[in-house]
Amino acid sequence: SLINAEMKNRKGYILAIEGLINYRFIKRLKEKKIKIKTVIDWWEGQTLDKALHKGLSEFYPEVPTVGYLGYAPRNLELQLFPTKYEQKNGVVPHKIAVIGKGFIKGLKIFNFDQKVECAPAFRFNHLWENIDSIYEDNFTVLVALPITFNDSINIIEKMIYCVNQTSKNGIKYWIKPHPSMSSIKLKNEFGNKWPKSFNFIDMDTQSALRRINLVISGMSSLCLEAMALGIPTLVVDQEVGIQYNPIPDNLNQDLWRRCKSIQDIIEGFEKYRLRDEKEIKRHQKLGLSIREEYFEPINKDGVLKLLSIKGTSNFE
């Protein structure tokens, strides 16, 4: 019954069609005798990525292919970790480029022979820029919501309960939905339960992170981004399903806490709200080490290496 249900399920159908189009696009390029020097794909191991690389491995086997994984991979996004079977059948790139050296080993868990190396963390360049923090007068919490609507509702529900329980004045709550999510739809879900202290912000991540004291989120890569700036982070578990923890396993829960319950959120909130200057400086130092491990800075050598400008026939 499970197999029949899956066969009849149309979810992801568009991705399958896109994958087929990618495969045939590469085939048509070959038929037109179009020469390709290098291929760089924004790579997430999805159906359309695998079909693209299947076409390349069949019709352009000599062309170097790079899959650029431009965000922090989460532990249970299993499609991000190539297997030997996938490599053998040509559905993964010759080389995967990750945004920090701390991700290299993890991506090879199913296939040690998969080539993985660092590339510039383009989306996160602001982490290496000398931008001064401008803190608000009040303790400010950034609630960064994940891409899924139900998980966002879960986080907001827990936050409303926490606010009602603690009843602390003077605390600002900035709500930042995922770009694909309607803030009006989200707010309407709660009606008059929506606290007055909850305000949606139309501010880029770079600016917001320089003005807050704490991040509360779910499966967003913004969690690690915040920690790289020394900002404490509470990661709220999903209500149901697989927990896509965005924090690498080897980072102890000093600068972050995993919250399975409302009580965990309240305790974490109080812990980080009461930080003194010594603790803040220690966390900033810890953030620098996270930055160096997980966010490769942008420089000319890194860009040229990603583009395979030097020695396109060498995949090492």
Secondary structure, DSSP 8 states (H G I E B T S, - for coil): -HHHHHHH--TTHHHHHHHHHHHHHHHHHHHTT---S-EEEE----HHHHHHHHHHHHH-TTS-EEEEE-S---TT-GGGS--HHHHHTT-S-SEEEESSGGGHHHHTSS-TTSEEEE---GGGGGGGS-------SS-EEEEE--SSHHHHHHHHHHHHHHHHHH--TT-EEEEE--TTS-HHHHHHTTGGGS-TTEEE----HHHHHTS-SEEEESS-THHHHHHTTT--EEEE--SSS-----S-TTS-TTSEEEESSHHHHHHHHHHHHT--HHHHHHHHHHHHHHHHHH-----HHHHHHHTT-S-TT---
